[in-house]
Amino acid sequence: MLIIKSEIMDEAAMRRSLTRITHEIIERNRGTADLCIIGIRRRGAVLADILASNIERFENTKVPVAYIDITMYRDDLTEVPAGIRAAGNSIPFDITGKRVVLVDDVIYTGRTARAAIEAVFSHGRPSSIQLAVLIDRGHRELPIRPDFVGKNIPTSKEEVVSVRVDEFDGSTGVSICANQKD
């Protein structure tokens, strides 16, 4: 069971961080031409929708949004259980030549981002892939660095960063948690 050690972001702080990330995405890409957003399921998909909504509000233009499940691209699956398949990896638009912004809630070792990049390439060859994360907690095992970060939070490997979104958790915020010792 996890116990909350400290609350890092409330809903307002998350909204401000996502607004800042949205502006950074627009600035770095000099607008929204050829831009698309792909959220990593589960919470990254919710954050991707927020970023797309912000872009529409700020730039008065819709950018294509899709969602990927990276389960089948993970490097820690030694064998695939019978009946398992990646759900929701249909990208309903051509990503070839597009600037893809991958969105996730937390980056830790970099392995999820690596798997997501592989999943994106299985759908086409974008001109670039950028990574946007709400939380960067460090401890990378792969040479992957996000382009857009809401907040850097130094953590120990024993701690858990919990990002909550209303759609799945009934509240919105970010906490550092620890496993309760029995």
TIRO-2110 file (N, C-alpha, C; in Angstrom, 1 decimal):
// TIRO-2110
0.8, -1.2, 0.0, N, 1, A
0.0, 0.0, 0.0, CA, 1, A
0.9, 1.3, 0.0, C, 1, A
0.5, 2.2, -0.8, N, 2, A
1.3, 3.5, -0.9, CA, 2, A
0.8, 4.5, 0.1, C, 2, A
1.7, 5.2, 0.7, N, 3, A
1.3, 6.3, 1.6, CA, 3, A
1.9, 7.6, 1.0, C, 3, A
1.2, 8.7, 1.0, N, 4, A
1.6, 9.9, 0.5, CA, 4, A
2.6, 10.6, 1.4, C, 4, A
3.8, 10.9, 0.9, N, 5, A
4.9, 11.6, 1.7, CA, 5, A
4.7, 13.1, 1.5, C, 5, A
4.4, 13.5, 0.3, N, 6, A
4.3, 14.9, 0.0, CA, 6, A
3.5, 15.2, -1.3, C, 6, A
2.7, 16.2, -1.2, N, 7, A
1.9, 16.6, -2.4, CA, 7, A
2.8, 17.6, -3.2, C, 7, A
3.1, 17.3, -4.4, N, 8, A
4.0, 18.1, -5.2, CA, 8, A
3.2, 19.1, -6.1, C, 8, A
2.1, 18.7, -6.6, N, 9, A
1.3, 19.6, -7.5, CA, 9, A
-0.2, 19.4, -7.2, C, 9, A
-0.9, 20.5, -7.1, N, 10, A
-2.3, 20.4, -7.1, CA, 10, A
-2.9, 20.6, -8.5, C, 10, A
-4.2, 20.6, -8.6, N, 11, A
-4.8, 20.7, -10.0, CA, 11, A
-4.4, 22.0, -10.6, C, 11, A
-4.3, 23.1, -9.9, N, 12, A
-4.0, 24.4, -10.5, CA, 12, A
-2.5, 24.4, -10.9, C, 12, A
-1.6, 23.8, -10.2, N, 13, A
-0.2, 23.8, -10.6, CA, 13, A
0.0, 22.9, -11.8, C, 13, A
-0.8, 21.8, -11.9, N, 14, A
-0.7, 20.9, -13.1, CA, 14, A
-1.2, 21.7, -14.3, C, 14, A
-2.3, 22.5, -14.1, N, 15, A
-2.8, 23.2, -15.3, CA, 15, A
-1.8, 24.3, -15.7, C, 15, A
-1.2, 25.0, -14.8, N, 16, A
-0.1, 26.0, -15.1, CA, 16, A
1.0, 25.3, -15.9, C, 16, A
1.5, 24.2, -15.4, N, 17, A
2.6, 23.5, -16.0, CA, 17, A
2.2, 23.0, -17.5, C, 17, A
1.0, 22.5, -17.6, N, 18, A
0.6, 22.1, -18.9, CA, 18, A
0.4, 23.3, -19.9, C, 18, A
0.0, 24.4, -19.4, N, 19, A
-0.1, 25.6, -20.2, CA, 19, A
1.2, 26.1, -20.6, C, 19, A
2.2, 26.0, -19.7, N, 20, A
3.6, 26.4, -20.1, CA, 20, A
4.2, 25.5, -21.1, C, 20, A
4.0, 24.2, -20.9, N, 21, A
4.5, 23.2, -21.9, CA, 21, A
3.8, 23.4, -23.3, C, 21, A
2.5, 23.8, -23.3, N, 22, A
1.8, 24.0, -24.5, CA, 22, A
2.5, 25.2, -25.3, C, 22, A
2.8, 26.3, -24.6, N, 23, A
3.4, 27.4, -25.2, CA, 23, A
4.8, 27.1, -25.7, C, 23, A
5.6, 26.2, -24.9, N, 24, A
6.9, 25.8, -25.3, CA, 24, A
6.8, 25.0, -26.6, C, 24, A
5.8, 24.1, -26.7, N, 25, A
5.7, 23.3, -27.9, CA, 25, A
5.4, 24.2, -29.1, C, 25, A
4.5, 25.1, -29.0, N, 26, A
4.2, 26.0, -30.1, CA, 26, A
5.4, 26.8, -30.5, C, 26, A
6.1, 27.4, -29.5, N, 27, A
7.3, 28.2, -29.8, CA, 27, A
8.4, 27.4, -30.5, C, 27, A
8.7, 26.2, -29.9, N, 28, A
9.8, 25.4, -30.5, CA, 28, A
9.5, 24.9, -31.9, C, 28, A
8.2, 24.7, -32.2, N, 29, A
7.8, 24.2, -33.5, CA, 29, A
7.4, 25.3, -34.4, C, 29, A
7.5, 26.6, -34.0, N, 30, A
7.2, 27.8, -34.8, CA, 30, A
5.8, 27.7, -35.3, C, 30, A
4.9, 27.3, -34.4, N, 31, A
3.5, 27.2, -34.8, CA, 31, A
3.0, 25.7, -34.7, C, 31, A
2.0, 25.4, -35.5, N, 32, A
1.4, 24.0, -35.4, CA, 32, A
1.4, 23.3, -36.7, C, 32, A
2.0, 23.8, -37.8, N, 33, A
2.0, 23.2, -39.0, CA, 33, A
2.7, 21.8, -38.9, C, 33, A
2.1, 20.8, -39.4, N, 34, A
2.7, 19.4, -39.4, CA, 34, A
2.9, 18.9, -38.0, C, 34, A
2.2, 19.4, -37.0, N, 35, A
2.4, 18.9, -35.7, CA, 35, A
1.3, 18.0, -35.3, C, 35, A
1.6, 16.9, -34.6, N, 36, A
0.6, 16.0, -34.1, CA, 36, A
1.0, 15.6, -32.7, C, 36, A
0.1, 15.1, -31.9, N, 37, A
0.3, 14.8, -30.5, CA, 37, A
-0.1, 13.3, -30.3, C, 37, A
0.7, 12.5, -29.7, N, 38, A
0.4, 11.1, -29.4, CA, 38, A
0.7, 10.9, -27.9, C, 38, A
-0.4, 10.5, -27.2, N, 39, A
-0.3, 10.3, -25.8, CA, 39, A
-0.1, 8.8, -25.5, C, 39, A
0.8, 8.6, -24.5, N, 40, A
1.1, 7.2, -24.1, CA, 40, A
0.0, 6.8, -23.0, C, 40, A
-0.7, 5.7, -23.3, N, 41, A
-1.8, 5.3, -22.5, CA, 41, A
-1.3, 5.0, -21.1, C, 41, A
-1.9, 5.3, -20.1, N, 42, A
-3.2, 5.9, -19.7, CA, 42, A
-3.1, 7.4, -19.5, C, 42, A
-2.3, 7.7, -18.5, N, 43, A
-2.4, 9.2, -18.1, CA, 43, A
-1.8, 10.1, -19.1, C, 43, A
-0.8, 9.6, -19.9, N, 44, A
-0.2, 10.4, -21.0, CA, 44, A
-1.3, 10.8, -22.0, C, 44, A
-2.3, 9.9, -22.2, N, 45, A
-3.3, 10.2, -23.2, CA, 45, A
-4.2, 11.3, -22.7, C, 45, A
-4.5, 11.4, -21.4, N, 46, A
-5.3, 12.5, -20.8, CA, 46, A
-4.5, 13.8, -21.0, C, 46, A
-3.2, 13.7, -20.7, N, 47, A
-2.4, 15.0, -20.8, CA, 47, A
-2.3, 15.4, -22.2, C, 47, A
-2.2, 14.5, -23.2, N, 48, A
-2.2, 14.8, -24.6, CA, 48, A
-3.4, 15.5, -25.0, C, 48, A
-4.6, 15.1, -24.5, N, 49, A
-5.8, 15.8, -24.8, CA, 49, A
-5.8, 17.2, -24.3, C, 49, A
-5.3, 17.4, -23.1, N, 50, A
-5.2, 18.8, -22.5, CA, 50, A
-4.3, 19.6, -23.3, C, 50, A
-3.1, 19.1, -23.7, N, 51, A
-2.2, 19.9, -24.6, CA, 51, A
-2.9, 20.3, -25.9, C, 51, A
-3.6, 19.3, -26.5, N, 52, A
-4.2, 19.6, -27.8, CA, 52, A
-5.3, 20.7, -27.6, C, 52, A
-6.1, 20.6, -26.5, N, 53, A
-7.1, 21.6, -26.2, CA, 53, A
-6.5, 22.9, -26.0, C, 53, A
-5.4, 23.0, -25.3, N, 54, A
-4.7, 24.3, -25.1, CA, 54, A
-4.2, 24.8, -26.4, C, 54, A
-3.6, 24.0, -27.3, N, 55, A
-3.2, 24.5, -28.6, CA, 55, A
-4.3, 25.1, -29.4, C, 55, A
-5.5, 24.4, -29.4, N, 56, A
-6.6, 24.9, -30.1, CA, 56, A
-7.1, 26.2, -29.5, C, 56, A
-7.0, 26.4, -28.2, N, 57, A
-7.4, 27.6, -27.6, CA, 57, A
-6.5, 28.7, -27.9, C, 57, A
-5.2, 28.4, -27.9, N, 58, A
-4.2, 29.5, -28.1, CA, 58, A
-3.9, 29.8, -29.5, C, 58, A
-4.0, 28.8, -30.4, N, 59, A
-3.7, 29.0, -31.8, CA, 59, A
-4.9, 29.0, -32.8, C, 59, A
-6.0, 28.7, -32.2, N, 60, A
-7.3, 28.6, -33.0, CA, 60, A
-7.1, 27.6, -34.1, C, 60, A
-6.4, 26.4, -33.8, N, 61, A
-6.3, 25.4, -34.8, CA, 61, A
-6.2, 24.0, -34.1, C, 61, A
-6.8, 23.0, -34.7, N, 62, A
-6.8, 21.7, -34.1, CA, 62, A
-5.6, 20.9, -34.6, C, 62, A
-4.9, 20.2, -33.7, N, 63, A
-3.8, 19.3, -34.1, CA, 63, A
-4.3, 17.9, -33.9, C, 63, A
-3.9, 17.0, -34.8, N, 64, A
-4.3, 15.6, -34.7, CA, 64, A
-3.8, 15.0, -33.4, C, 64, A
-4.6, 14.2, -32.7, N, 65, A
-4.2, 13.5, -31.5, CA, 65, A
-4.5, 12.0, -31.6, C, 65, A
-3.6, 11.2, -31.1, N, 66, A
-3.8, 9.8, -31.1, CA, 66, A
-3.2, 9.3, -29.8, C, 66, A
-3.4, 8.0, -29.6, N, 67, A
-2.9, 7.4, -28.3, CA, 67, A
-2.3, 6.0, -28.6, C, 67, A
-1.3, 5.7, -27.9, N, 68, A
-0.6, 4.4, -28.1, CA, 68, A
-0.5, 3.7, -26.8, C, 68, A
-0.5, 2.3, -26.9, N, 69, A
-0.3, 1.4, -25.8, CA, 69, A
1.1, 0.8, -26.1, C, 69, A
2.0, 1.0, -25.2, N, 70, A
3.4, 0.5, -25.5, CA, 70, A
3.7, -0.9, -25.0, C, 70, A
2.6, -1.6, -24.5, N, 71, A
2.8, -2.9, -23.9, CA, 71, A
3.7, -3.9, -24.7, C, 71, A
3.3, -4.0, -26.0, N, 72, A
4.0, -4.9, -26.9, CA, 72, A
5.4, -4.5, -27.3, C, 72, A
5.8, -3.3, -26.9, N, 73, A
7.1, -2.7, -27.3, CA, 73, A
8.0, -2.7, -26.1, C, 73, A
7.6, -3.1, -25.0, N, 74, A
8.4, -3.1, -23.8, CA, 74, A
9.6, -4.0, -23.9, C, 74, A
10.8, -3.7, -23.4, N, 75, A
11.9, -4.5, -23.5, CA, 75, A
12.0, -5.5, -22.3, C, 75, A
11.1, -5.5, -21.4, N, 76, A
11.1, -6.4, -20.3, CA, 76, A
10.1, -7.6, -20.4, C, 76, A
9.5, -7.7, -21.6, N, 77, A
8.6, -8.8, -21.8, CA, 77, A
9.4, -9.9, -22.5, C, 77, A
9.7, -11.0, -21.7, N, 78, A
10.5, -12.0, -22.3, CA, 78, A
9.6, -13.0, -23.2, C, 78, A
8.4, -13.1, -22.8, N, 79, A
7.5, -13.8, -23.6, CA, 79, A
6.1, -13.1, -23.5, C, 79, A
5.3, -13.2, -24.6, N, 80, A
4.1, -12.6, -24.7, CA, 80, A
3.0, -13.6, -24.2, C, 80, A
2.2, -13.3, -23.2, N, 81, A
1.2, -14.2, -22.7, CA, 81, A
0.1, -14.4, -23.8, C, 81, A
-0.4, -15.5, -23.9, N, 82, A
-1.5, -15.8, -24.9, CA, 82, A
-2.6, -14.8, -24.8, C, 82, A
-3.0, -14.3, -25.9, N, 83, A
-4.2, -13.5, -25.9, CA, 83, A
-3.9, -12.0, -25.7, C, 83, A
-2.7, -11.6, -25.3, N, 84, A
-2.4, -10.2, -25.1, CA, 84, A
-2.0, -9.6, -26.4, C, 84, A
-2.5, -8.4, -26.6, N, 85, A
-2.1, -7.6, -27.7, CA, 85, A
-2.2, -6.1, -27.4, C, 85, A
-1.5, -5.3, -28.1, N, 86, A
-1.5, -3.9, -27.8, CA, 86, A
-2.9, -3.3, -28.2, C, 86, A
-3.5, -2.7, -27.3, N, 87, A
-4.8, -2.1, -27.5, CA, 87, A
-4.7, -0.6, -27.9, C, 87, A
-5.5, -0.2, -28.8, N, 88, A
-5.6, 1.3, -29.0, CA, 88, A
-4.4, 1.9, -29.7, C, 88, A
-3.7, 1.1, -30.6, N, 89, A
-2.5, 1.6, -31.3, CA, 89, A
-2.9, 2.1, -32.7, C, 89, A
-4.1, 2.3, -32.9, N, 90, A
-4.5, 2.8, -34.2, CA, 90, A
-4.3, 4.3, -34.3, C, 90, A
-3.4, 4.8, -35.1, N, 91, A
-3.2, 6.2, -35.3, CA, 91, A
-3.9, 6.6, -36.5, C, 91, A
-5.0, 7.3, -36.4, N, 92, A
-6.0, 7.6, -37.5, CA, 92, A
-5.5, 8.6, -38.5, C, 92, A
-4.2, 8.9, -38.5, N, 93, A
-3.7, 9.9, -39.5, CA, 93, A
-2.3, 9.5, -39.8, C, 93, A
-1.8, 9.9, -41.0, N, 94, A
-0.4, 9.6, -41.4, CA, 94, A
0.6, 10.5, -40.6, C, 94, A
1.5, 9.8, -40.0, N, 95, A
2.6, 10.5, -39.2, CA, 95, A
3.8, 10.8, -40.0, C, 95, A
3.9, 10.2, -41.2, N, 96, A
5.1, 10.4, -42.1, CA, 96, A
5.3, 11.9, -42.4, C, 96, A
6.5, 12.3, -42.0, N, 97, A
6.9, 13.7, -42.2, CA, 97, A
6.3, 14.7, -41.2, C, 97, A
5.6, 14.2, -40.2, N, 98, A
5.0, 15.1, -39.2, CA, 98, A
6.0, 15.2, -38.0, C, 98, A
5.8, 16.3, -37.3, N, 99, A
6.5, 16.5, -36.0, CA, 99, A
5.6, 15.9, -34.9, C, 99, A
6.0, 14.8, -34.3, N, 100, A
5.2, 14.1, -33.3, CA, 100, A
5.7, 14.6, -31.9, C, 100, A
4.7, 15.0, -31.1, N, 101, A
5.0, 15.2, -29.7, CA, 101, A
4.4, 14.0, -28.9, C, 101, A
5.3, 13.2, -28.3, N, 102, A
4.9, 12.1, -27.5, CA, 102, A
4.6, 12.7, -26.1, C, 102, A
3.6, 12.2, -25.4, N, 103, A
3.2, 12.8, -24.1, CA, 103, A
3.1, 11.7, -23.1, C, 103, A
3.7, 11.8, -22.0, N, 104, A
3.6, 10.9, -20.9, CA, 104, A
3.5, 11.7, -19.5, C, 104, A
3.1, 11.0, -18.5, N, 105, A
2.9, 11.7, -17.2, CA, 105, A
4.3, 11.8, -16.5, C, 105, A
5.0, 10.7, -16.4, N, 106, A
6.3, 10.7, -15.7, CA, 106, A
7.4, 10.0, -16.5, C, 106, A
8.6, 10.5, -16.5, N, 107, A
9.7, 9.8, -17.1, CA, 107, A
10.6, 9.4, -15.9, C, 107, A
11.0, 8.2, -16.0, N, 108, A
11.8, 7.6, -14.9, CA, 108, A
13.1, 7.0, -15.6, C, 108, A
13.0, 5.7, -16.0, N, 109, A
14.2, 5.1, -16.5, CA, 109, A
14.4, 5.4, -18.0, C, 109, A
13.4, 5.8, -18.7, N, 110, A
13.4, 6.1, -20.1, CA, 110, A
12.9, 4.9, -21.0, C, 110, A
12.6, 3.8, -20.3, N, 111, A
12.2, 2.6, -21.1, CA, 111, A
10.8, 2.8, -21.7, C, 111, A
9.9, 3.4, -21.0, N, 112, A
8.6, 3.7, -21.6, CA, 112, A
8.7, 4.6, -22.8, C, 112, A
9.5, 5.6, -22.7, N, 113, A
9.7, 6.5, -23.9, CA, 113, A
10.4, 5.8, -25.0, C, 113, A
11.3, 4.9, -24.8, N, 114, A
11.9, 4.1, -25.8, CA, 114, A
10.9, 3.2, -26.5, C, 114, A
10.1, 2.6, -25.7, N, 115, A
9.0, 1.7, -26.3, CA, 115, A
8.0, 2.5, -27.1, C, 115, A
7.7, 3.7, -26.6, N, 116, A
6.8, 4.6, -27.4, CA, 116, A
7.4, 5.0, -28.7, C, 116, A
8.6, 5.3, -28.7, N, 117, A
9.3, 5.7, -30.0, CA, 117, A
9.2, 4.6, -31.0, C, 117, A
9.5, 3.4, -30.5, N, 118, A
9.4, 2.2, -31.4, CA, 118, A
8.0, 2.0, -31.9, C, 118, A
7.0, 2.2, -31.0, N, 119, A
5.6, 2.1, -31.5, CA, 119, A
5.3, 3.1, -32.5, C, 119, A
5.8, 4.4, -32.3, N, 120, A
5.5, 5.4, -33.3, CA, 120, A
6.1, 5.0, -34.7, C, 120, A
7.4, 4.6, -34.7, N, 121, A
8.0, 4.2, -35.9, CA, 121, A
7.3, 3.0, -36.6, C, 121, A
6.6, 2.2, -35.9, N, 122, A
5.8, 1.1, -36.5, CA, 122, A
4.6, 1.6, -37.3, C, 122, A
4.3, 2.9, -37.2, N, 123, A
3.2, 3.6, -37.9, CA, 123, A
3.7, 4.5, -39.0, C, 123, A
4.9, 4.8, -39.1, N, 124, A
5.4, 5.7, -40.2, CA, 124, A
6.7, 6.3, -39.7, C, 124, A
7.2, 7.2, -40.6, N, 125, A
8.5, 7.9, -40.3, CA, 125, A
8.3, 9.4, -40.1, C, 125, A
8.1, 9.8, -38.9, N, 126, A
7.9, 11.3, -38.7, CA, 126, A
9.2, 12.0, -38.9, C, 126, A
9.1, 13.3, -39.2, N, 127, A
10.3, 14.1, -39.4, CA, 127, A
11.0, 14.3, -38.0, C, 127, A
10.3, 14.3, -36.9, N, 128, A
10.9, 14.4, -35.6, CA, 128, A
10.0, 13.9, -34.6, C, 128, A
10.5, 13.5, -33.4, N, 129, A
9.8, 13.1, -32.3, CA, 129, A
10.3, 13.9, -31.1, C, 129, A
9.4, 14.5, -30.4, N, 130, A
9.7, 15.3, -29.2, CA, 130, A
9.0, 14.7, -28.1, C, 130, A
9.5, 14.8, -26.9, N, 131, A
8.9, 14.1, -25.7, CA, 131, A
8.5, 15.2, -24.7, C, 131, A
7.2, 15.2, -24.3, N, 132, A
6.7, 16.1, -23.3, CA, 132, A
6.3, 15.2, -22.1, C, 132, A
6.7, 15.6, -20.9, N, 133, A
6.3, 14.9, -19.7, CA, 133, A
5.9, 15.9, -18.6, C, 133, A
5.0, 15.5, -17.8, N, 134, A
4.6, 16.4, -16.7, CA, 134, A
5.7, 16.4, -15.6, C, 134, A
6.2, 15.2, -15.3, N, 135, A
7.2, 15.0, -14.2, CA, 135, A
8.5, 14.3, -14.7, C, 135, A
9.6, 14.8, -14.5, N, 136, A
10.9, 14.1, -14.7, CA, 136, A
11.5, 13.8, -13.3, C, 136, A
11.6, 12.5, -13.0, N, 137, A
12.0, 12.1, -11.7, CA, 137, A
13.5, 11.6, -11.7, C, 137, A
14.1, 11.7, -12.8, N, 138, A
15.5, 11.2, -12.9, CA, 138, A
15.7, 9.7, -12.9, C, 138, A
16.9, 9.2, -12.7, N, 139, A
17.2, 7.8, -12.6, CA, 139, A
17.2, 7.1, -14.0, C, 139, A
17.6, 7.8, -15.0, N, 140, A
17.5, 7.3, -16.4, CA, 140, A
18.5, 6.1, -16.5, C, 140, A
18.0, 5.1, -17.2, N, 141, A
18.8, 4.0, -17.6, CA, 141, A
19.2, 4.0, -19.1, C, 141, A
18.5, 4.8, -19.8, N, 142, A
18.7, 5.0, -21.3, CA, 142, A
19.0, 6.5, -21.6, C, 142, A
19.7, 6.8, -22.6, N, 143, A
20.1, 8.2, -22.9, CA, 143, A
18.9, 8.9, -23.6, C, 143, A
17.8, 9.1, -22.8, N, 144, A
16.6, 9.7, -23.3, CA, 144, A
16.3, 10.9, -22.4, C, 144, A
16.1, 12.1, -23.0, N, 145, A
15.8, 13.3, -22.3, CA, 145, A
14.6, 14.0, -22.8, C, 145, A
13.6, 14.3, -22.0, N, 146, A
12.4, 15.0, -22.5, CA, 146, A
12.7, 16.4, -23.0, C, 146, A
12.0, 16.8, -24.1, N, 147, A
12.1, 18.1, -24.6, CA, 147, A
11.3, 19.2, -23.8, C, 147, A
10.2, 18.7, -23.2, N, 148, A
9.3, 19.6, -22.4, CA, 148, A
9.0, 18.9, -21.1, C, 148, A
9.3, 19.7, -20.0, N, 149, A
9.1, 19.1, -18.7, CA, 149, A
8.3, 20.1, -17.8, C, 149, A
7.2, 19.5, -17.2, N, 150, A
6.4, 20.4, -16.3, CA, 150, A
7.2, 20.7, -15.0, C, 150, A
7.8, 19.6, -14.4, N, 151, A
8.5, 19.8, -13.2, CA, 151, A
9.6, 18.7, -13.0, C, 151, A
10.7, 19.0, -12.6, N, 152, A
11.8, 18.1, -12.2, CA, 152, A
11.7, 17.8, -10.7, C, 152, A
11.6, 16.5, -10.4, N, 153, A
11.4, 16.1, -9.0, CA, 153, A
12.5, 15.1, -8.6, C, 153, A
13.5, 15.5, -7.9, N, 154, A
14.5, 14.5, -7.5, CA, 154, A
13.8, 13.5, -6.5, C, 154, A
14.0, 12.2, -6.8, N, 155, A
13.4, 11.2, -6.0, CA, 155, A
14.4, 10.1, -5.7, C, 155, A
14.1, 9.2, -4.7, N, 156, A
14.9, 8.0, -4.6, CA, 156, A
14.2, 6.9, -5.4, C, 156, A
15.0, 5.9, -5.6, N, 157, A
14.4, 4.8, -6.4, CA, 157, A
13.3, 4.1, -5.6, C, 157, A
13.2, 4.2, -4.3, N, 158, A
12.2, 3.6, -3.5, CA, 158, A
10.9, 4.3, -3.5, C, 158, A
11.0, 5.6, -3.9, N, 159, A
9.7, 6.4, -3.9, CA, 159, A
9.0, 6.2, -5.2, C, 159, A
7.7, 6.5, -5.2, N, 160, A
6.8, 6.4, -6.3, CA, 160, A
6.2, 7.8, -6.5, C, 160, A
6.2, 8.2, -7.8, N, 161, A
5.6, 9.4, -8.2, CA, 161, A
4.2, 9.1, -8.7, C, 161, A
3.2, 9.6, -8.0, N, 162, A
1.8, 9.3, -8.4, CA, 162, A
1.1, 10.5, -9.0, C, 162, A
0.8, 10.4, -10.4, N, 163, A
0.1, 11.5, -11.1, CA, 163, A
-1.3, 11.0, -11.1, C, 163, A
-2.2, 11.9, -10.6, N, 164, A
-3.6, 11.6, -10.6, CA, 164, A
-4.3, 12.5, -11.6, C, 164, A
-5.2, 11.9, -12.3, N, 165, A
-6.1, 12.7, -13.2, CA, 165, A
-7.5, 12.3, -13.0, C, 165, A
-8.4, 13.3, -13.0, N, 166, A
-9.8, 13.1, -12.7, CA, 166, A
-10.4, 11.9, -13.4, C, 166, A
-10.1, 11.7, -14.7, N, 167, A
-10.7, 10.6, -15.5, CA, 167, A
-10.5, 9.2, -14.9, C, 167, A
-9.3, 9.0, -14.3, N, 168, A
-9.0, 7.7, -13.7, CA, 168, A
-9.0, 7.6, -12.2, C, 168, A
-8.7, 8.8, -11.6, N, 169, A
-8.5, 8.8, -10.1, CA, 169, A
-9.5, 9.6, -9.3, C, 169, A
-10.3, 10.3, -10.0, N, 170, A
-11.3, 11.1, -9.2, CA, 170, A
-10.8, 12.4, -8.6, C, 170, A
-9.5, 12.7, -8.8, N, 171, A
-8.8, 13.9, -8.4, CA, 171, A
-7.7, 14.2, -9.3, C, 171, A
-7.1, 15.4, -9.2, N, 172, A
-6.0, 15.8, -10.1, CA, 172, A
-4.9, 16.3, -9.2, C, 172, A
-3.7, 15.8, -9.4, N, 173, A
-2.5, 16.2, -8.7, CA, 173, A
-1.3, 15.3, -8.8, C, 173, A
-0.2, 15.6, -8.2, N, 174, A
1.0, 14.8, -8.2, CA, 174, A
1.5, 14.7, -6.8, C, 174, A
1.8, 13.4, -6.4, N, 175, A
2.3, 13.2, -5.0, CA, 175, A
3.5, 12.3, -5.1, C, 175, A
4.4, 12.4, -4.1, N, 176, A
5.5, 11.4, -3.9, CA, 176, A
5.0, 10.5, -2.8, C, 176, A
5.0, 9.2, -3.1, N, 177, A
4.5, 8.2, -2.2, CA, 177, A
5.7, 7.2, -1.8, C, 177, A
5.4, 6.5, -0.8, N, 178, A
6.3, 5.5, -0.3, CA, 178, A
5.5, 4.2, 0.0, C, 178, A
6.1, 3.1, -0.2, N, 179, A
5.5, 1.8, 0.2, CA, 179, A
5.4, 1.7, 1.7, C, 179, A
4.2, 1.4, 2.2, N, 180, A
4.0, 1.3, 3.6, CA, 180, A
4.6, 0.0, 4.1, C, 180, A
5.4, 0.0, 5.1, N, 181, A
6.1, -1.2, 5.6, CA, 181, A
5.2, -1.9, 6.6, C, 181, A
5.1, -3.2, 6.4, N, 182, A
4.2, -3.9, 7.3, CA, 182, A
4.8, -4.2, 8.6, C, 182, A
END
